[in-house]
């Protein structure tokens, strides 16, 4: 662009010329008729300045530089695209923006191949992310821009596609400027420093993760770090580090019963006294009980009966047996006699299994001065905390690796000590059940 700006007077004079379509202080737009005239006379050998002067233009006012640039632009367009190309204002093509044109077959093939490889890499990454999710999570997975930038960078480096940055960014719907900023030296240094800090946090997480031989999720890790090592990390940070380094917590399969409609109230062998009021503010009042099976080496089965304090989540008594006879629940109940912190109006709640409707069990309950409550038929939610405990127990123990019943009993005993005394719980002010009970008793 020429630095010779047109004065208002010169602009007014130029507007009077019939060959001028528009004019400003920086540019002149000529009519198609004058462009045809210029090309025709230029072909005869006339100089651009002569053609402009004969057309009534003030050559000195316009400037020789502006005239020569216009002439060069029109002749070049005429040679490439004929008179139609000459009539088009070609100045808009010199802005530095990419020219939109028909791609060759080779270029189209190269783009499709690059897109295919990039999408394959994206698909592999999505599979890895989906593998770490819980079974009942159905939300759409969305990749962060940083992951997309990494995928693009890896694809470009692997297949030598440096000239396709713009196209690959469009495929993954990220900005090209963001891609280049991501790989700037300053950004790389910041990420390196952040990675070093993450490594330090990872070391702490890996200490807490297998504490007392039981693998944990993010919440358990946070509480274990706080109580056992005096380290406090933000929960979101722990989850981010676990995801980054592939530290996967035990995952329970989705419980199909959660999708069932609530069962209607039917005949009950004992009144449903609890009515899901699990937390009543008193330790040792609401006692929950149930039985679960444990499968160990070679498909063998053992059975675990527990009694849980609904207020503190503490396991007050338990029994392991190789058969599911009445003795397993009676022996579990008898172990409650050793406890001194049961409330005077304590009652035990169970499902309507034959063990708990059995006269022998109900007689022992009365002899111990306990009340009895039962869930409604087919309604597992009425004893939900007890069911939840069994779920965590099976996630966090290694029963399947036990070879004998004695090994199973030892594993159960180890877990019960860990669960009651060391395993912090989010809803118990991040304290283990026993510590929470003691704190509750102090307040009372």
C-alpha positions as CSV (number, residue, x, y, z in Angstrom):
1,X,0.0,0.0,0.0
2,X,1.4,3.5,-0.9
3,X,2.1,6.0,1.7
4,X,0.8,8.8,-0.6
5,X,-2.5,9.6,1.0
6,X,-5.1,11.5,-1.0
7,X,-6.3,14.9,0.3
8,X,-10.1,15.6,0.4
9,X,-9.7,18.0,-2.6
10,X,-7.9,15.2,-4.6
11,X,-10.6,12.8,-3.6
12,X,-13.3,15.1,-4.8
13,X,-11.5,15.6,-8.2
14,X,-11.1,11.9,-8.6
15,X,-14.9,11.3,-8.0
16,X,-15.6,13.4,-11.0
17,X,-13.8,11.0,-13.3
18,X,-16.3,8.5,-14.9
19,X,-13.7,5.7,-14.5
20,X,-13.7,5.9,-10.7
21,X,-16.2,3.8,-8.7
22,X,-15.1,4.8,-5.2
23,X,-12.2,6.6,-3.5
24,X,-10.8,7.1,0.0
25,X,-7.7,8.7,1.4
26,X,-5.8,5.4,0.9
27,X,-7.3,3.6,-2.1
28,X,-9.1,4.1,-5.5
29,X,-11.6,1.6,-6.9
30,X,-11.7,1.8,-10.7
31,X,-14.6,0.7,-12.9
32,X,-14.6,-2.5,-15.0
33,X,-14.7,-0.4,-18.1
34,X,-11.4,1.3,-17.2
35,X,-9.8,-2.0,-16.4
36,X,-10.8,-3.3,-19.9
37,X,-9.5,-0.1,-21.4
38,X,-6.2,-0.4,-19.6
39,X,-5.6,-4.1,-20.6
40,X,-6.5,-3.3,-24.2
41,X,-4.1,-0.3,-24.5
42,X,-1.4,-2.1,-22.4
43,X,-1.4,-4.8,-25.0
44,X,-0.6,-2.3,-27.7
45,X,2.5,-1.2,-25.7
46,X,1.4,2.0,-24.0
47,X,2.8,2.8,-20.6
48,X,0.5,2.7,-17.5
49,X,1.1,6.4,-16.8
50,X,0.1,7.3,-20.4
51,X,-3.1,5.3,-20.2
52,X,-4.1,6.9,-16.9
53,X,-3.3,10.4,-18.2
54,X,-5.3,9.9,-21.4
55,X,-8.2,8.7,-19.2
56,X,-8.3,12.1,-17.4
57,X,-6.4,11.2,-14.2
58,X,-3.9,13.5,-12.5
59,X,-0.8,11.3,-12.5
60,X,1.0,13.4,-10.0
61,X,-1.9,13.4,-7.5
62,X,-2.4,9.6,-7.8
63,X,1.3,8.8,-7.8
64,X,3.4,6.7,-10.1
65,X,3.7,3.9,-7.5
66,X,0.0,3.5,-7.1
67,X,-0.4,3.4,-10.9
68,X,2.2,0.8,-11.5
69,X,0.9,-1.4,-8.7
70,X,-2.6,-1.3,-10.1
71,X,-1.4,-2.0,-13.6
72,X,0.8,-5.0,-12.4
73,X,-2.1,-6.4,-10.5
74,X,-4.5,-6.2,-13.5
75,X,-2.1,-7.6,-16.0
76,X,-1.2,-10.6,-13.7
77,X,-4.9,-11.4,-13.1
78,X,-5.5,-11.1,-16.8
79,X,-2.8,-13.6,-17.6
80,X,-4.0,-16.1,-15.0
81,X,-7.8,-15.9,-15.3
82,X,-8.5,-13.8,-18.4
83,X,-10.6,-10.7,-18.5
84,X,-13.0,-12.0,-15.8
85,X,-10.1,-12.4,-13.4
86,X,-8.9,-8.9,-14.2
87,X,-12.3,-7.4,-13.4
88,X,-12.3,-9.0,-9.9
89,X,-10.7,-7.0,-7.2
90,X,-7.6,-9.1,-6.4
91,X,-6.5,-7.0,-3.5
92,X,-8.5,-9.1,-1.1
93,X,-6.3,-12.1,-1.9
94,X,-3.2,-10.5,-0.6
95,X,-4.3,-10.3,3.1
96,X,-2.2,-13.3,4.2
97,X,-5.3,-15.5,4.7
98,X,-5.3,-18.9,3.1
99,X,-6.7,-19.0,-0.4
100,X,-9.8,-21.2,-0.7
101,X,-9.4,-23.4,-3.7
102,X,-10.2,-26.9,-4.9
103,X,-7.9,-29.5,-3.3
104,X,-6.1,-32.0,-5.5
105,X,-6.9,-35.7,-5.1
106,X,-3.5,-36.2,-3.4
107,X,-4.2,-33.4,-0.9
108,X,-7.7,-34.8,-0.1
109,X,-6.2,-38.3,0.4
110,X,-3.5,-36.9,2.7
111,X,-6.1,-35.0,4.8
112,X,-8.4,-38.0,5.1
113,X,-5.5,-40.2,6.2
114,X,-4.4,-37.7,8.8
115,X,-7.9,-37.4,10.1
116,X,-8.3,-41.1,10.3
117,X,-5.0,-41.5,12.3
118,X,-5.9,-38.6,14.7
119,X,-9.4,-40.1,15.3
120,X,-7.9,-43.5,16.0
121,X,-5.6,-42.0,18.6
122,X,-8.6,-40.1,20.1
123,X,-10.6,-43.3,20.2
124,X,-7.9,-45.2,22.0
125,X,-7.6,-42.5,24.7
126,X,-11.4,-42.5,25.2
127,X,-11.3,-46.2,25.7
128,X,-8.7,-45.8,28.5
129,X,-10.8,-43.2,30.2
130,X,-14.0,-45.2,29.9
131,X,-12.2,-48.2,31.4
132,X,-11.6,-46.3,34.7
133,X,-15.2,-45.1,35.1
134,X,-17.7,-46.8,37.4
135,X,-20.1,-49.2,35.9
136,X,-23.2,-47.1,36.3
137,X,-21.8,-43.8,35.0
138,X,-23.3,-43.0,31.6
139,X,-22.3,-39.4,31.0
140,X,-20.6,-38.4,27.8
141,X,-16.8,-38.3,28.0
142,X,-15.3,-34.9,26.9
143,X,-11.6,-34.5,26.4
144,X,-9.9,-31.5,27.8
145,X,-8.2,-29.2,25.2
146,X,-4.8,-30.1,26.7
147,X,-5.4,-33.8,25.8
148,X,-6.5,-32.8,22.3
149,X,-3.3,-30.7,21.8
150,X,-1.2,-33.7,22.9
151,X,-3.1,-36.0,20.5
152,X,-2.5,-33.6,17.6
153,X,1.2,-33.2,18.5
154,X,1.7,-36.9,18.7
155,X,-0.1,-37.5,15.4
156,X,2.0,-34.7,13.7
157,X,5.3,-36.0,15.1
158,X,4.5,-39.7,14.3
159,X,3.3,-39.2,10.7
160,X,5.2,-36.0,9.7
161,X,2.1,-33.8,9.2
162,X,3.5,-30.4,10.2
163,X,1.6,-28.7,7.4
164,X,-1.7,-29.9,8.7
165,X,-1.9,-28.2,12.1
166,X,-4.8,-26.0,11.1
167,X,-6.8,-29.0,9.6
168,X,-6.2,-31.3,12.6
169,X,-7.2,-28.5,15.0
170,X,-10.5,-28.2,13.1
171,X,-11.0,-31.9,13.3
172,X,-10.8,-31.9,17.1
173,X,-12.5,-28.5,17.4
174,X,-9.7,-26.6,19.2
175,X,-8.0,-23.3,18.2
176,X,-4.7,-23.3,16.3
177,X,-3.4,-20.5,18.5
178,X,-4.2,-22.6,21.6
179,X,-2.2,-25.4,20.1
180,X,0.9,-23.3,19.5
181,X,0.6,-21.7,22.9
182,X,0.5,-25.1,24.5
183,X,3.9,-26.0,23.0
184,X,5.6,-22.7,23.8
185,X,8.8,-22.9,25.8
186,X,7.2,-21.1,28.7
187,X,4.2,-23.4,28.8
188,X,6.5,-26.5,28.6
189,X,8.5,-25.2,31.6
190,X,5.3,-24.5,33.7
191,X,4.0,-28.0,32.9
192,X,7.4,-29.5,33.9
193,X,7.2,-27.7,37.2
194,X,3.6,-28.8,37.8
195,X,4.6,-32.4,36.9
196,X,7.3,-32.4,39.5
197,X,4.8,-31.1,42.1
198,X,2.4,-33.9,41.1
199,X,5.1,-36.5,41.5
200,X,5.5,-35.4,45.2
201,X,1.8,-35.8,45.7
202,X,1.8,-39.1,44.0
203,X,4.3,-40.5,46.4
204,X,2.1,-39.5,49.3
205,X,-1.0,-41.1,47.6
206,X,0.9,-44.3,47.0
207,X,1.7,-44.5,50.7
208,X,-1.9,-44.2,51.7
209,X,-3.4,-46.3,48.9
210,X,-2.3,-49.7,50.2
211,X,-2.3,-48.8,53.9
212,X,-2.8,-51.9,56.0
213,X,-3.1,-53.9,52.8
214,X,-6.4,-52.5,51.7
215,X,-6.7,-50.4,48.5
216,X,-8.6,-47.2,48.8
217,X,-10.5,-44.5,46.8
218,X,-9.8,-40.8,46.8
219,X,-11.8,-40.0,50.0
220,X,-10.2,-42.9,51.9
221,X,-6.7,-41.7,50.7
222,X,-7.4,-38.2,51.8
223,X,-8.5,-39.3,55.3
224,X,-5.6,-41.8,55.7
225,X,-3.1,-39.1,54.7
226,X,-4.5,-36.7,57.2
227,X,-4.8,-39.2,60.2
228,X,-1.8,-41.4,59.6
229,X,0.8,-39.1,57.9
230,X,-0.4,-35.6,58.9
231,X,-0.6,-34.6,55.2
232,X,-3.6,-32.6,53.9
233,X,-4.4,-32.5,50.2
234,X,-7.5,-31.2,48.4
235,X,-9.8,-34.0,47.4
236,X,-10.0,-32.7,43.8
237,X,-6.2,-32.7,43.6
238,X,-6.0,-36.3,44.8
239,X,-8.5,-37.4,42.2
240,X,-6.6,-35.5,39.5
241,X,-3.3,-37.1,40.5
242,X,-4.9,-40.6,40.7
243,X,-6.4,-40.1,37.2
244,X,-3.1,-38.8,35.8
245,X,-0.9,-41.6,37.1
246,X,-3.5,-44.4,36.7
247,X,-4.0,-45.1,40.4
248,X,-7.4,-46.9,40.2
249,X,-9.5,-47.5,43.3
250,X,-11.7,-50.6,43.7
251,X,-14.9,-50.4,41.7
252,X,-18.1,-52.0,42.6
253,X,-20.5,-53.2,39.9
254,X,-23.7,-51.3,39.7
255,X,-26.3,-52.9,42.0
256,X,-29.3,-54.0,39.8
257,X,-31.7,-53.7,42.7
258,X,-31.3,-50.0,42.7
259,X,-33.2,-49.9,39.5
260,X,-36.1,-51.8,40.9
261,X,-39.2,-50.0,42.1
262,X,-39.8,-49.9,45.9
263,X,-41.7,-52.9,47.0
264,X,-45.1,-52.4,48.5
265,X,-45.6,-53.0,52.2
266,X,-46.6,-56.6,52.8
267,X,-47.0,-58.9,55.9
268,X,-44.0,-58.5,58.3
269,X,-43.0,-61.0,60.9
270,X,-41.8,-58.0,63.1
271,X,-42.8,-54.4,62.8
272,X,-40.7,-52.1,60.7
273,X,-39.7,-50.0,63.7
274,X,-36.6,-48.4,62.0
275,X,-38.3,-46.8,59.0
276,X,-34.9,-46.0,57.6
277,X,-34.1,-43.7,60.5
278,X,-30.6,-45.0,60.7
279,X,-29.0,-42.0,62.4
280,X,-30.7,-41.3,65.7
281,X,-27.9,-39.5,67.4
282,X,-27.1,-42.2,69.9
283,X,-24.4,-44.8,69.7
284,X,-25.4,-48.4,70.3
285,X,-29.1,-47.9,69.7
286,X,-29.8,-49.0,66.1
287,X,-28.1,-52.3,65.4
288,X,-28.2,-53.6,61.8
289,X,-27.5,-57.3,60.9
290,X,-27.2,-59.4,57.8
291,X,-25.3,-62.3,56.2
292,X,-23.2,-62.4,53.1
293,X,-21.3,-65.1,51.3
294,X,-17.5,-65.0,50.6
295,X,-16.0,-67.0,47.7
296,X,-12.4,-68.1,48.1
297,X,-10.0,-70.5,46.4
298,X,-11.4,-73.1,44.0
299,X,-14.9,-71.8,44.4
300,X,-15.3,-72.6,48.1
301,X,-17.7,-70.5,50.1
302,X,-17.7,-69.1,53.6
303,X,-20.4,-66.9,55.2
304,X,-20.0,-63.7,57.2
305,X,-22.6,-62.5,59.7
306,X,-22.2,-59.0,61.1
307,X,-23.9,-56.6,63.5
308,X,-23.3,-52.9,62.7
309,X,-24.0,-49.8,64.8
310,X,-26.0,-47.6,62.3
311,X,-24.9,-44.4,64.2
312,X,-21.1,-44.9,64.1
313,X,-20.9,-47.5,61.4
314,X,-18.8,-49.6,63.8
315,X,-18.9,-53.4,63.4
316,X,-19.8,-54.5,66.9
317,X,-19.8,-58.3,66.3
318,X,-19.1,-60.7,63.5
319,X,-18.9,-64.4,62.9
320,X,-17.4,-66.4,60.0
321,X,-18.5,-70.0,59.2
322,X,-18.4,-72.5,56.4
323,X,-22.1,-73.2,56.6
324,X,-25.2,-71.0,56.9
325,X,-26.8,-72.6,59.8
326,X,-28.6,-70.9,62.7
327,X,-25.4,-71.0,64.8
328,X,-23.8,-68.2,62.7
329,X,-26.4,-65.6,63.7
330,X,-26.8,-66.8,67.3
331,X,-23.0,-66.7,67.9
332,X,-22.9,-63.2,66.3
333,X,-25.7,-62.0,68.6
334,X,-24.0,-63.6,71.7
335,X,-20.9,-61.5,71.1
336,X,-22.9,-58.4,71.8
337,X,-23.1,-59.3,75.5
338,X,-19.4,-58.2,75.9
339,X,-20.3,-54.7,74.9
340,X,-21.0,-52.1,77.5
341,X,-22.0,-49.1,75.4
342,X,-25.3,-50.4,74.0
343,X,-28.3,-48.0,74.7
344,X,-31.1,-49.1,77.0
345,X,-33.7,-48.9,74.2
346,X,-31.4,-50.6,71.6
347,X,-33.0,-52.8,68.9
348,X,-31.7,-55.0,66.2
349,X,-32.9,-54.6,62.6
350,X,-32.6,-57.2,59.8
351,X,-34.4,-58.5,56.7
352,X,-37.0,-61.2,56.7
353,X,-34.6,-64.0,56.2
354,X,-35.4,-67.4,57.9
355,X,-32.5,-66.9,60.4
356,X,-34.2,-63.7,61.8
357,X,-37.7,-65.0,61.8
358,X,-36.6,-68.2,63.6
359,X,-38.0,-68.5,67.2
360,X,-34.5,-69.3,68.5
361,X,-33.1,-66.0,67.3
362,X,-36.1,-64.0,68.5
363,X,-36.0,-65.6,71.9
364,X,-32.3,-64.7,72.3
365,X,-33.0,-61.1,71.2
366,X,-35.6,-60.8,74.0
367,X,-33.4,-62.4,76.6
368,X,-30.8,-59.7,75.8
369,X,-33.3,-56.9,76.3
370,X,-33.3,-55.8,72.7
371,X,-36.1,-54.8,70.5
372,X,-36.5,-56.3,67.0
373,X,-37.3,-54.6,63.7
374,X,-37.4,-56.0,60.1
375,X,-37.3,-54.6,56.6
376,X,-40.3,-54.8,54.4
377,X,-40.3,-57.9,52.1
378,X,-38.1,-57.5,49.0
379,X,-36.9,-54.0,50.0
380,X,-33.1,-54.0,50.4
381,X,-33.1,-50.2,51.0
382,X,-34.6,-50.7,54.5
383,X,-31.2,-52.1,55.5
384,X,-29.0,-50.1,53.1
385,X,-26.1,-49.2,55.4
386,X,-25.4,-52.9,56.1
387,X,-25.6,-53.8,52.4
388,X,-23.2,-50.9,51.8
389,X,-20.7,-52.3,54.3
390,X,-20.6,-55.7,52.6
391,X,-20.0,-53.9,49.2
392,X,-17.0,-52.0,50.6
393,X,-15.7,-55.1,52.4
394,X,-15.7,-57.2,49.2
395,X,-14.0,-54.4,47.3
396,X,-11.2,-53.9,49.8
397,X,-10.3,-57.4,50.9
398,X,-8.5,-60.3,49.1
399,X,-10.9,-63.1,50.1
400,X,-10.6,-64.7,46.7
401,X,-6.8,-65.4,47.3
402,X,-7.4,-67.2,50.6
403,X,-6.8,-71.0,50.4
404,X,-8.5,-72.2,53.6
405,X,-11.3,-71.1,55.9
406,X,-8.7,-70.1,58.5
407,X,-7.1,-67.8,55.9
408,X,-10.6,-66.3,55.3
409,X,-11.1,-65.7,59.1
410,X,-7.7,-64.1,59.4
411,X,-8.4,-61.8,56.4
412,X,-11.8,-60.8,57.9
413,X,-10.2,-60.1,61.3
414,X,-7.5,-57.9,59.8
415,X,-10.1,-55.9,57.9
416,X,-12.4,-55.5,60.9
417,X,-9.6,-54.0,62.9
418,X,-8.6,-51.7,60.0
419,X,-12.3,-50.7,59.3
420,X,-13.2,-49.9,63.0
421,X,-9.9,-48.2,64.0
422,X,-8.2,-46.8,61.0
423,X,-10.5,-46.4,58.0
424,X,-11.8,-42.8,58.1
425,X,-15.3,-42.2,56.8
426,X,-16.4,-39.0,55.1
427,X,-19.8,-38.8,56.8
428,X,-18.2,-39.4,60.3
429,X,-16.3,-36.1,60.2
430,X,-13.5,-38.1,58.4
431,X,-12.9,-40.2,61.5
432,X,-12.8,-44.0,61.9
433,X,-15.9,-45.5,63.6
434,X,-14.4,-46.1,67.0
435,X,-12.9,-42.6,67.2
436,X,-16.2,-41.2,66.1
437,X,-18.1,-43.2,68.8
438,X,-15.7,-42.0,71.5
439,X,-16.1,-38.4,70.4
440,X,-19.9,-38.8,70.4
441,X,-19.8,-40.2,73.9
442,X,-17.7,-37.3,75.1
443,X,-20.2,-34.8,73.8
444,X,-23.1,-36.7,75.4
